[in-house]
């Protein structure tokens, strides 16, 4: 029998009728742990649980997208931890692509029938930050989870770190940012067993690591679980993006992301309900900070209920819905629901920008006051952002705009030329760079008063 340091629930994916510990919440949170082979994912799970629930292995043999599920209790919350096998550098590990894809299909089907994903945990070793880490990040965060679930990073193997273990993150955070890997939280830990630690200092590190890991999970599990979608549609989109990410070796230029924007405040408020016009405007090249985007601004639907779904051959990489706080909320949310459904907001990252409020908290409160969708969660998995009035403090407005630009860049799905990139992207590294940047437009009206898109 495994040694238990506290009561809890332990199962694996083959368990049929586990006995739930008293006080455990009825519905488990689903936490997916991923990372390369040999980074200590099984030891991490054991550290979270406080006793051995996952078998550790020193084998370097890859078995891409194979998985197991363990269930533990964290402060009365039942957490299903999905341990996924490592994706080794440059390939599908040592598993042929068809087998790897079959493993991935099984994983997604199981997650789909288990109520979706609450949190992604990227497990890495506390060594040098390598560009190869980006591929795993893109596959799980963008291709599989569509940037809909929160993601945190756990750095293991820091038992011998000089100074504090947190110093590793202080030293290396900028490198992750340079690689465009952004996280909602982090923990720098050791996953050694405190019962066999050879010193009091190391024992303290082990105990504090376990506390930090458990708190990281509780603090970052999504309040709005993602995964209540058509599993077949999810599989199709995920497989397409996984294939292109695996094939990408760095020599292919990145495609310019496609952003579909619907700003219902761009028209007269009293005329909006009956407006009929073009479904889709021409895409404009625009910049958020230093990054280019193709922005397709949508007008109200001709039919009153559905938009034209086709934007480009690749489709949308990000959806943005803009509304003014002075707008009638019930009408705004009705339009939002049709926009979301028409452009696949269940699989595409979505931002709601509320103009005319002073903080993100105020925007969230305004948006959540009245939800009209059938399940009462029209805003589910949408990032709620804000922008102040134009006449507000200029520094405050600039900070809000920069913050929104960072959100745009983070939430856009990762793209590459295998999906049918815009021809403009191939000019970034050639003789037409000046011509390219000269074509970027500064259109304040793209977000009406929001002024997110700026010229270089």
C-alpha positions as CSV (number, residue, x, y, z in Angstrom):
1,X,0.0,0.0,0.0
2,X,1.3,3.5,-0.8
3,X,2.3,5.6,2.1
4,X,-0.3,8.4,2.6
5,X,0.5,11.6,4.3
6,X,-3.1,12.8,4.2
7,X,-6.5,11.4,3.2
8,X,-7.5,11.7,-0.4
9,X,-8.8,10.0,-3.5
10,X,-6.4,8.1,-5.8
11,X,-7.6,6.6,-9.1
12,X,-6.3,5.9,-12.6
13,X,-8.1,6.1,-15.9
14,X,-9.2,2.4,-15.6
15,X,-10.9,2.8,-12.3
16,X,-14.6,2.1,-12.4
17,X,-16.0,3.1,-9.1
18,X,-13.5,5.0,-6.9
19,X,-14.4,5.8,-3.3
20,X,-14.4,9.6,-2.8
21,X,-12.8,11.1,0.2
22,X,-15.2,12.9,2.6
23,X,-15.5,16.6,1.8
24,X,-14.3,16.2,-1.8
25,X,-16.1,18.3,-4.4
26,X,-18.4,16.2,-6.6
27,X,-16.9,17.3,-10.0
28,X,-13.2,17.0,-10.5
29,X,-11.1,19.8,-12.0
30,X,-9.1,18.6,-14.9
31,X,-5.4,19.5,-14.9
32,X,-3.2,18.5,-17.9
33,X,0.5,18.2,-17.2
34,X,2.8,18.2,-20.3
35,X,6.5,18.5,-21.0
36,X,9.4,16.6,-22.6
37,X,10.4,13.1,-21.5
38,X,12.5,13.1,-18.4
39,X,11.5,16.4,-16.9
40,X,9.9,14.7,-13.9
41,X,6.1,14.9,-14.5
42,X,5.4,11.8,-12.5
43,X,7.5,13.0,-9.6
44,X,5.6,16.3,-9.9
45,X,2.3,14.5,-9.5
46,X,3.5,12.6,-6.5
47,X,4.7,15.9,-4.9
48,X,1.3,17.4,-5.5
49,X,-0.5,14.5,-3.9
50,X,1.9,14.1,-1.0
51,X,2.3,10.3,-1.6
52,X,3.2,8.1,-4.5
53,X,0.3,7.9,-7.0
54,X,2.3,8.0,-10.3
55,X,5.0,5.6,-11.3
56,X,8.3,7.3,-12.2
57,X,10.5,6.1,-15.0
58,X,14.1,6.8,-16.1
59,X,13.3,5.7,-19.6
60,X,14.0,8.2,-22.4
61,X,11.8,6.3,-24.9
62,X,9.2,8.6,-26.3
63,X,5.5,7.6,-26.4
64,X,3.9,10.8,-27.7
65,X,0.5,11.8,-26.4
66,X,0.1,8.6,-24.3
67,X,-1.5,9.6,-21.0
68,X,-2.7,8.4,-17.7
69,X,-5.0,10.0,-15.1
70,X,-4.6,10.2,-11.4
71,X,-7.1,11.8,-9.0
72,X,-6.0,13.6,-5.8
73,X,-7.6,16.0,-3.3
74,X,-6.4,19.5,-2.7
75,X,-8.0,21.3,0.2
76,X,-11.4,19.5,-0.4
77,X,-11.2,20.0,-4.2
78,X,-11.1,16.8,-6.3
79,X,-8.4,17.3,-9.1
80,X,-8.0,14.9,-12.0
81,X,-4.4,15.1,-13.1
82,X,-3.7,14.0,-16.6
83,X,-0.1,13.0,-17.1
84,X,0.8,13.2,-20.8
85,X,3.9,11.6,-22.3
86,X,6.7,13.8,-23.6
87,X,7.0,15.2,-27.0
88,X,10.7,15.0,-27.8
89,X,12.5,17.6,-29.8
90,X,11.8,17.8,-33.5
91,X,9.7,14.7,-34.0
92,X,6.7,12.9,-32.6
93,X,9.1,11.3,-30.2
94,X,9.9,7.7,-31.1
95,X,6.3,6.9,-32.1
96,X,5.2,7.0,-35.7
97,X,2.9,9.9,-36.6
98,X,-0.2,7.8,-37.1
99,X,0.2,6.2,-33.6
100,X,0.9,9.6,-32.0
101,X,-2.3,11.0,-33.6
102,X,-4.3,8.0,-32.4
103,X,-3.0,8.7,-28.9
104,X,-4.0,12.3,-29.2
105,X,-7.5,11.5,-30.4
106,X,-8.0,9.2,-27.4
107,X,-6.7,11.9,-25.1
108,X,-9.0,14.6,-26.5
109,X,-12.1,12.2,-26.5
110,X,-11.4,11.3,-22.9
111,X,-11.0,15.0,-21.9
112,X,-14.2,15.8,-23.9
113,X,-16.2,13.3,-22.0
114,X,-14.7,14.4,-18.7
115,X,-16.0,18.0,-18.9
116,X,-13.0,19.6,-20.5
117,X,-9.8,21.3,-19.3
118,X,-9.4,23.6,-16.3
119,X,-5.6,24.1,-16.3
120,X,-2.5,23.4,-18.3
121,X,0.8,22.8,-16.4
122,X,4.0,23.0,-18.4
123,X,6.7,21.0,-16.6
124,X,10.3,21.9,-17.5
125,X,13.7,21.2,-15.9
126,X,15.6,24.0,-14.3
127,X,18.4,24.1,-16.8
128,X,19.0,26.5,-19.7
129,X,15.9,27.9,-21.5
130,X,15.9,26.4,-25.0
131,X,13.9,27.4,-28.1
132,X,12.8,23.8,-28.4
133,X,10.5,24.4,-25.4
134,X,8.3,26.6,-27.6
135,X,7.1,23.6,-29.7
136,X,5.6,21.8,-26.8
137,X,4.1,25.1,-25.6
138,X,2.5,25.8,-29.0
139,X,1.1,22.2,-29.4
140,X,-0.6,22.1,-26.0
141,X,-1.6,25.7,-25.4
142,X,-2.5,26.8,-28.9
143,X,-3.1,23.7,-31.1
144,X,-4.9,21.5,-28.5
145,X,-6.3,24.0,-26.0
146,X,-6.9,26.8,-28.5
147,X,-5.6,29.3,-25.8
148,X,-8.9,28.8,-24.0
149,X,-7.5,27.3,-20.8
150,X,-5.1,29.0,-18.4
151,X,-1.5,27.8,-18.4
152,X,1.2,27.8,-15.7
153,X,4.8,26.6,-15.7
154,X,6.5,24.5,-13.1
155,X,10.3,24.4,-13.0
156,X,11.6,21.2,-11.4
157,X,15.0,20.0,-10.3
158,X,15.9,23.1,-8.2
159,X,16.9,21.3,-5.0
160,X,20.5,22.5,-5.4
161,X,19.6,26.0,-6.6
162,X,21.9,28.6,-5.0
163,X,19.9,31.2,-3.0
164,X,16.2,30.8,-3.3
165,X,14.5,28.5,-5.8
166,X,12.5,31.5,-7.0
167,X,15.7,33.2,-8.1
168,X,15.7,30.8,-11.2
169,X,12.5,32.5,-12.5
170,X,13.8,36.0,-11.8
171,X,16.9,35.2,-13.9
172,X,15.1,33.4,-16.8
173,X,11.6,35.0,-17.1
174,X,12.8,37.4,-19.8
175,X,13.9,34.5,-22.0
176,X,10.5,33.0,-21.9
177,X,9.0,36.4,-22.8
178,X,11.5,36.7,-25.7
179,X,10.3,33.3,-27.0
180,X,6.7,34.6,-26.7
181,X,5.8,32.0,-24.0
182,X,3.6,33.7,-21.5
183,X,2.1,32.0,-18.4
184,X,-0.6,32.8,-15.9
185,X,1.5,31.6,-13.0
186,X,4.7,29.7,-12.1
187,X,6.3,27.7,-9.4
188,X,10.0,26.9,-8.9
189,X,10.3,23.6,-7.0
190,X,12.0,20.4,-6.1
191,X,10.0,17.2,-6.4
192,X,12.1,15.1,-4.0
193,X,10.5,13.2,-1.2
194,X,10.9,15.1,2.0
195,X,11.0,11.9,4.0
196,X,14.3,11.0,2.4
197,X,15.8,14.5,2.2
198,X,19.4,14.4,3.7
199,X,19.2,17.8,5.3
200,X,16.7,20.1,7.1
201,X,17.2,22.8,4.4
202,X,16.3,20.4,1.6
203,X,13.3,19.0,3.6
204,X,12.0,22.6,4.0
205,X,12.4,23.1,0.2
206,X,10.4,19.9,-0.4
207,X,7.6,20.8,1.9
208,X,7.4,24.4,0.6
209,X,7.4,23.1,-3.0
210,X,4.4,20.9,-2.3
211,X,2.5,23.9,-0.8
212,X,3.4,26.1,-3.7
213,X,2.3,23.5,-6.3
214,X,-1.1,22.9,-4.7
215,X,-1.7,26.6,-4.3
216,X,-0.7,27.2,-7.9
217,X,-3.4,24.7,-9.1
218,X,-6.1,26.1,-6.9
219,X,-5.3,29.7,-7.8
220,X,-5.3,29.1,-11.6
221,X,-7.9,26.5,-12.3
222,X,-10.3,28.2,-14.6
223,X,-13.6,29.4,-13.1
224,X,-15.1,28.8,-16.6
225,X,-14.0,25.4,-17.7
226,X,-13.3,25.0,-21.4
227,X,-14.2,21.9,-23.3
228,X,-18.0,21.9,-23.6
229,X,-17.7,21.6,-27.4
230,X,-18.2,19.2,-30.2
231,X,-15.3,16.8,-29.8
232,X,-15.2,16.0,-33.5
233,X,-14.8,19.6,-34.4
234,X,-12.1,20.0,-31.7
235,X,-10.2,17.0,-33.0
236,X,-10.2,18.3,-36.5
237,X,-8.9,21.7,-35.6
238,X,-6.3,20.3,-33.1
239,X,-4.9,17.7,-35.4
240,X,-4.5,20.2,-38.2
241,X,-2.6,22.6,-36.0
242,X,-0.5,19.9,-34.3
243,X,0.6,18.5,-37.7
244,X,1.7,22.0,-38.9
245,X,3.5,22.7,-35.6
246,X,5.4,19.4,-35.6
247,X,6.4,19.9,-39.2
248,X,7.6,23.5,-38.6
249,X,11.4,23.5,-38.3
250,X,11.9,27.3,-38.1
251,X,12.6,27.8,-41.8
252,X,9.1,28.7,-42.6
253,X,7.9,32.3,-42.2
254,X,5.1,32.9,-39.8
255,X,1.8,33.9,-41.2
256,X,0.2,37.1,-40.2
257,X,-2.6,36.3,-37.8
258,X,-6.2,36.9,-39.0
259,X,-8.3,39.0,-36.5
260,X,-12.0,39.2,-37.0
261,X,-13.4,42.4,-35.3
262,X,-17.0,43.2,-34.6
263,X,-17.5,46.7,-33.1
264,X,-21.2,47.3,-32.5
265,X,-20.5,50.8,-31.2
266,X,-19.2,51.8,-34.6
267,X,-22.8,52.6,-35.8
268,X,-25.5,54.7,-34.4
269,X,-26.8,53.1,-31.2
270,X,-30.5,53.7,-32.1
271,X,-30.0,52.3,-35.6
272,X,-28.1,49.2,-34.8
273,X,-31.0,46.7,-34.4
274,X,-32.2,47.2,-38.0
275,X,-28.9,47.7,-39.7
276,X,-28.3,45.7,-42.8
277,X,-25.1,45.9,-44.9
278,X,-22.0,44.2,-46.0
279,X,-21.1,41.1,-43.9
280,X,-17.4,41.6,-44.3
281,X,-15.0,44.4,-45.0
282,X,-11.6,44.0,-46.7
283,X,-8.8,42.9,-44.4
284,X,-6.5,45.7,-43.3
285,X,-2.9,45.3,-42.3
286,X,-2.5,46.8,-38.8
287,X,-0.1,46.7,-35.9
288,X,-0.4,46.1,-32.2
289,X,2.9,47.2,-30.8
290,X,5.4,45.8,-33.2
291,X,3.4,42.8,-34.4
292,X,1.4,42.8,-37.7
293,X,-2.2,41.5,-37.9
294,X,-4.7,41.2,-40.7
295,X,-7.9,42.8,-39.3
296,X,-11.3,41.9,-40.9
297,X,-14.0,44.2,-39.6
298,X,-17.4,42.7,-39.6
299,X,-20.7,44.6,-40.2
300,X,-24.0,43.5,-38.9
301,X,-25.4,40.3,-40.5
302,X,-27.7,40.5,-43.5
303,X,-29.9,37.8,-42.1
304,X,-30.1,39.3,-38.6
305,X,-28.7,36.2,-37.0
306,X,-25.7,34.8,-39.0
307,X,-22.5,36.3,-40.4
308,X,-20.4,35.2,-43.3
309,X,-18.2,32.6,-41.7
310,X,-15.4,32.4,-44.2
311,X,-12.7,35.0,-43.7
312,X,-9.7,33.4,-45.3
313,X,-8.7,29.9,-46.2
314,X,-7.1,29.6,-42.7
315,X,-10.0,31.2,-40.8
316,X,-9.8,33.4,-37.8
317,X,-7.0,33.3,-35.3
318,X,-8.6,35.7,-32.9
319,X,-12.1,37.2,-32.4
320,X,-12.6,40.7,-30.9
321,X,-16.0,42.0,-29.9
322,X,-16.2,45.7,-28.9
323,X,-19.0,47.5,-27.1
324,X,-19.4,50.8,-25.3
325,X,-20.5,50.7,-21.7
326,X,-23.3,53.1,-22.6
327,X,-24.8,50.5,-25.0
328,X,-27.8,48.6,-23.9
329,X,-26.4,45.4,-22.4
330,X,-29.0,43.0,-23.4
331,X,-28.7,44.0,-27.1
332,X,-24.9,43.8,-26.9
333,X,-24.9,40.3,-25.5
334,X,-27.4,39.2,-28.1
335,X,-25.1,40.4,-30.9
336,X,-22.1,38.9,-29.1
337,X,-23.8,35.5,-29.0
338,X,-24.4,35.4,-32.8
339,X,-20.9,36.7,-33.5
340,X,-19.4,34.0,-31.3
341,X,-21.5,31.2,-32.9
342,X,-20.9,32.4,-36.5
343,X,-17.1,32.5,-36.2
344,X,-16.4,29.5,-34.0
345,X,-15.8,31.3,-30.7
346,X,-15.9,27.9,-29.0
347,X,-12.5,27.1,-30.7
348,X,-11.1,30.5,-31.4
349,X,-9.8,32.8,-28.7
350,X,-12.2,35.7,-28.0
351,X,-11.7,39.1,-26.4
352,X,-14.6,41.4,-25.3
353,X,-13.5,45.0,-25.2
354,X,-15.7,47.3,-23.1
355,X,-15.1,51.0,-23.9
356,X,-15.7,53.7,-21.4
357,X,-14.8,52.0,-18.1
358,X,-11.8,52.6,-15.9
359,X,-10.6,49.1,-15.1
360,X,-10.8,45.5,-16.2
361,X,-12.7,44.7,-13.0
362,X,-15.3,47.3,-14.0
363,X,-15.6,45.8,-17.5
364,X,-16.1,42.3,-16.0
365,X,-18.8,43.6,-13.7
366,X,-20.6,45.4,-16.4
367,X,-20.5,42.4,-18.8
368,X,-21.6,39.9,-16.2
369,X,-24.6,41.8,-14.9
370,X,-27.0,40.2,-17.5
371,X,-26.2,37.1,-19.5
372,X,-28.8,36.2,-22.1
373,X,-27.4,33.0,-23.7
374,X,-29.3,29.8,-23.3
375,X,-26.9,28.5,-20.6
376,X,-26.4,31.8,-19.0
377,X,-22.7,31.9,-19.9
378,X,-22.5,33.9,-23.1
379,X,-19.1,35.3,-22.0
380,X,-17.6,31.9,-21.3
381,X,-13.9,31.7,-22.1
382,X,-13.8,35.2,-23.4
383,X,-11.2,37.5,-22.0
384,X,-12.9,40.7,-20.8
385,X,-10.8,43.8,-21.4
386,X,-11.4,47.5,-21.0
387,X,-10.4,50.9,-22.4
388,X,-11.2,54.2,-20.7
389,X,-12.9,57.2,-22.3
390,X,-10.7,59.3,-24.6
391,X,-10.8,62.2,-22.2
392,X,-9.5,60.1,-19.2
393,X,-6.0,60.4,-18.0
394,X,-3.7,59.9,-21.0
395,X,-1.2,57.7,-19.0
396,X,-4.0,55.5,-17.8
397,X,-5.4,55.2,-21.3
398,X,-1.9,54.4,-22.7
399,X,-1.4,51.7,-20.1
400,X,-4.8,50.1,-20.9
401,X,-4.0,50.2,-24.6
402,X,-0.6,48.6,-24.1
403,X,-2.1,45.9,-21.9
404,X,-4.8,45.1,-24.5
405,X,-2.1,44.9,-27.2
406,X,-0.2,42.3,-25.1
407,X,-3.5,40.4,-24.7
408,X,-4.0,40.4,-28.4
409,X,-0.5,39.1,-29.1
410,X,-0.8,36.4,-26.4
411,X,-4.3,35.1,-27.3
412,X,-3.9,34.9,-31.1
413,X,-3.6,31.3,-32.2
414,X,-0.1,30.4,-33.4
415,X,0.1,30.4,-37.2
416,X,2.4,29.4,-39.9
417,X,2.5,29.3,-43.7
418,X,1.2,25.7,-44.0
419,X,-2.3,27.0,-43.3
420,X,-2.3,29.4,-46.3
421,X,-0.5,32.5,-45.1
422,X,-1.0,35.9,-46.4
423,X,1.5,36.7,-49.2
424,X,2.6,39.7,-47.2
425,X,4.3,37.6,-44.6
426,X,6.9,36.4,-47.1
427,X,8.3,39.9,-47.5
428,X,9.3,40.4,-44.0
429,X,12.8,39.0,-44.5
430,X,13.4,40.3,-48.0
431,X,13.9,43.5,-50.0
432,X,10.3,44.6,-49.6
433,X,10.4,45.2,-45.9
434,X,10.1,48.9,-46.2
435,X,7.2,48.5,-48.7
436,X,5.6,46.0,-46.3
437,X,5.7,48.3,-43.3
438,X,4.6,51.2,-45.4
439,X,1.4,49.4,-46.2
440,X,0.5,48.9,-42.5
441,X,-2.4,51.2,-41.7
442,X,-3.2,53.3,-38.6
443,X,-7.0,53.1,-38.4
444,X,-8.4,54.5,-35.2
445,X,-11.8,53.5,-36.5
446,X,-10.9,49.8,-36.5
447,X,-11.7,49.7,-32.8
448,X,-13.7,53.0,-32.9
449,X,-12.5,54.9,-29.9
450,X,-10.3,52.1,-28.6
451,X,-7.2,53.0,-30.6
452,X,-5.5,49.7,-30.1
453,X,-4.1,49.5,-33.6
454,X,-1.2,51.9,-34.1
455,X,1.3,52.6,-36.8
456,X,5.0,51.9,-36.5
